[in-house]
Amino acid sequence: MASSSTAVLFLLLATAGIASAALSRERQFLDPHNKARKAVKVPNLSWDPNLAKYAQNWANKQARNNCQLKTSNGPYGENMYWTSWSSTPLEAVKAFVSEKKFYNHASNTCTAKTKTSCLMYTQVVWKKTTKLGCASSRCPRGGTITVCSYNPRGNFIGQRPY
Ligand SMILES: *[C@@H]1O[C@H](CO)[C@@H](O)[C@H](O)[C@H]1NC(C)=O
């Protein structure tokens, strides 16, 4: 009897451990998104496990495809990030938000030079987007590919993010 309730307790602890590890990875993606949104007074995103699954599938697929930053052309907004090293969720979101310095809200224009743009940042702070799901995959030759999916999608031409 005693040993069986011990086993149950261990099982509960193990499950709680998994849940909190998963939560902290969500938080690592979600919190810096919400921080960037708060800075411009846009409401929080919430985490959507189905979007995270979608992002994971695409990250895995692109990992097998030499970690190319190719969009999935799906129904969601999408930001992608690739590093040759093993990068964290926070590094990915920081890279998206780093485009903020090029974005001029007054004129809704982007002063970034070719190859970079403001579209990753404007998706992060897109007001009508309410849900986020992100995931990473390891690249076969090292490095990390990260995908964040956004619903509803942002970046409609001619509209301001907020
Ligand atoms: C918004 O999100 C942040 C971080 O994700 C959290 O700390 C904060 O409590 C949230 N605010 C609201 C109003 O839900």
The ligand as a Tripos MOL2 file, in Angstrom:
@<TRIPOS>MOLECULE
LIG
   14    14     1     0     0
SMALL
NO_CHARGES

@<TRIPOS>ATOM
      1 C1          0.7540   39.9810  -20.1890 C.3       1 LIG1
      2 O1          1.8120   39.0940  -20.3980 O.3       1 LIG1
      3 C2          2.8680   39.1970  -19.4570 C.3       1 LIG1
      4 C3          4.0030   38.3030  -19.9050 C.3       1 LIG1
      5 O2          3.6460   37.3090  -20.8020 O.3       1 LIG1
      6 C4          2.3410   38.8740  -18.0870 C.3       1 LIG1
      7 O3          3.3700   38.9880  -17.1430 O.3       1 LIG1
      8 C5          1.2010   39.8130  -17.7550 C.3       1 LIG1
      9 O4          0.6450   39.4710  -16.5060 O.3       1 LIG1
     10 C6          0.1250   39.7740  -18.8160 C.3       1 LIG1
     11 N1         -0.8760   40.8160  -18.5860 N.am      1 LIG1
     12 C7         -2.1740   40.5490  -18.6490 C.2       1 LIG1
     13 C8         -3.0770   41.7330  -18.4630 C.3       1 LIG1
     14 O5         -2.6330   39.4380  -18.8410 O.2       1 LIG1
@<TRIPOS>BOND
     1     1     2 1
     2     1    10 1
     3     2     3 1
     4     3     4 1
     5     3     6 1
     6     4     5 1
     7     6     7 1
     8     6     8 1
     9     8     9 1
    10     8    10 1
    11    10    11 1
    12    11    12 1
    13    12    13 1
    14    12    14 2
@<TRIPOS>SUBSTRUCTURE
     1 LIG1         1 GROUP 0 **** ****
